[in-house]
Amino acid sequence: MHYKYEYRRRLPHYQPDAKIFFITFCTYQRWTLPERARRIVLDACLRGDSILFDLLAVVVMPDHTHLALVPRCQSDRTVSIAKIMQAIKGTSAHKINREFGRRGPVWQQESFDRALRQEQQVDQKIDYMLGNPVRAGLVRNPMDYPCFGARRKAGKRSDFRQGRAERGQCGCGEHATRFTPRRARTPVAPRTKGTKGAISAPFALPL
């Protein structure tokens, strides 16, 4: 099922049910977020997990954020991407402005989302997300980047892992090896169960 949930650049935007979405949103005028601000954004994303959506991966970069998630179902209707982004961007912007004593927008008004249809697309997008801090020269190993989270199996909250600095380990990257994405030994295509849109397939994340 598809339904129209918002207008983007004055064009109607339609959201399919039970799909994994890859979402990117950027800071206003590409403002560089301090690390404390990035942690606030990460926390806002994690708070929505298992409530508005099932979060597969998140990476908060200095001037943009990547998300891979599955919207949940509430009142027999899939939660819209617009509602999810309003919750994440609104909450994080308010806390960032309060924390840094600033005023004005934190995020660009528009976000960019894409529904992923194939398992290869999901793996590629999540590999791309987790390799972002490495390509930007922030760390040598994605596990050393403090502002990310990913799970090996969607829908299993206890399997959600964050960067080493979040767990009190070294986050400097000096002892890390070069990032190399890897694939699952026996790939299984994502599938949905019931009407909730829950994903049951394992994902091969570089953790």
N, C-alpha and C positions, 0 to 999 in steps of 0.2 A: 504494500500500500504506500502511496505517495500523498503528501499533503503540503500545501503552501503554508510556510510559517513566517516569512518576512520578505522584505524587499531589499535587494542588494543592487545598488546603482540604478534604482528605479525599475528593476526587473524582478518579476516574481521568482522566488527560490523554493524548490521542492525538496523535501526530505524523505527518502525511502526508509521503511521500517527495517529493524533487525539487521543493520549494517554496521561495520566498523568504520569510523570516521577518522580521517587524518586532518587535524585542524592547526592552523598557524595564525597567531595574532601578534602584532608588533606594537612597540611603544610609540607614543605620540612624538612626532618629529625625531624618531629614532633615538630617544633619550636613552643613555646607558644606565641601566639599573645597577646600583651598588649591590654587593652580595647580600646584605641584609634584606634589601628589597626583593631580590630573587628568591630568597627563602620564604618571604611572605607570599609570593606568587605560588611557589611550590606547595605551601601549606593550604592555600585556597583551592588548588587543584585536588589535593588529597582529601580535603573535607567533603568534596562532592562525590567521591568514590563510593559506590554501593548505595548511594541515595538518589542522585540524579542520573548517574551513569556508572558503567563499569570501566575503570581506567586500566588501560593496557600499558601505556608508557607516557611519560612526560619529561621534557627537557626544557628548563628555563635558561635561555641564553641572555647575554647582557641587553639586547634590544629586541628580542622576540621570544616566543614560546611555541613549542610544538606539543601537540597532544594526539594520542591515539586512544579512542574510547568507543564504547557502545552505549548509546542512550538507553536508559531504563524506561519501563512502562509505569505510568501513574494514572489511575482512574481510567483504565482501559485505553490509554492513549500514550504513544511514545513521547517522552520528553523532548521538546524541540531543541535544536542546536542554539537557537536564539536565547532560550531560557538558561541553558547551561553556560553560555558565554556571559550573559548578564550576571549570573551568580559569581563566576570566577573573576571577571574583570571588575565588576562593581565592588565586590568585597576586597579584592587586593588593592585596588586604587584607593579606596577609603583608608585602609590600614597604612599603605605606603605614604600617603599625604600626611596622615597623623604622625607617623613615625619620624618623618623628615621635616615636619613643620612647613610643608609646601601646599600650594593650592593649584588647581587647574587639572586638565586631563592627564592621565598616565598612559592610556592606550589609544591607539587609532580606533575610530568608531567601527570600522569594518574588520571582520575576520574572514579567513579563507578556509573553506572546508571541502573535503572530497570524500565521497563514499567509496570504500575499497571493496572490490568484488572477488578478487582472487587471492589465494593464500600467498602466492609469490609477491603480490603487491604489498601485503601486510608485512611480510618479512623484510622486504626492501625498504619500506617506509620506516619501520622501527630501527633497522640497522642504520639508516640515514640519520634518524633522530639521535641515537646514542653515539654516533660518530661525530656529531656536530661540534662538541667541545674540543675534540681532537683536531679536527680540520681548522678550527679557529685558533689553535695553538694555546688553548687554556690548560690542557692536561695532555699527557701522553697515553693514558688509559682512561676510557670512559668511566670506569668504576671509581676513579679518583675525583671525578667532578661532583661537587656536593649537591648541586641543584638538579637532580634527575631522579626518576623512580621508574621501575619496570617490573613486570611479573612474568614468570616463565609460563604460567598457565592462567588464562583469563578466567575470572570468576572466583579464583581462590585468593581471598584477601590476605591470608597468612603468608602467601608466597611473594608478596610485594616487597621489592628490595630497593634501597636508596643508595646514593653515593657513599663512599667510605667516610668522607668527612661528616656526614650525617650520623654515622654510627661511632664517632669518636676516633676513627683511624686516620692515618696519614692521608692528607688530601693534596699534597704538593705535586705528586706525579713523578717525583725524581726516581722512585723505585719501581715504576710501572714499565710494562713492555708495550711494544707498539700495538695499537688497536687492529684486530683482524676479525671481521664479522664471521660468524659460523652458522651453519644451517643444521636443522634437525636431521637425525639419521633416518627417521621414517616420517616424512611430512604428512600431515593430515589437514585436509581443507577445513576452514572454519565452518561451523554449522550452528544452527539455532535450535533451541528447545522451547516448545510451547509458545506462549504469547509474550514472554518477557524479553526475548531477544538476547538471552544469555549465550555466550560463546563457550563451547566446550572443548575446542581443539587446543593442543599445546602449541606454544610458540617458541621458536629458537631465538632467544635473545642473547647477546654477547655479554653474559654476566659471569 
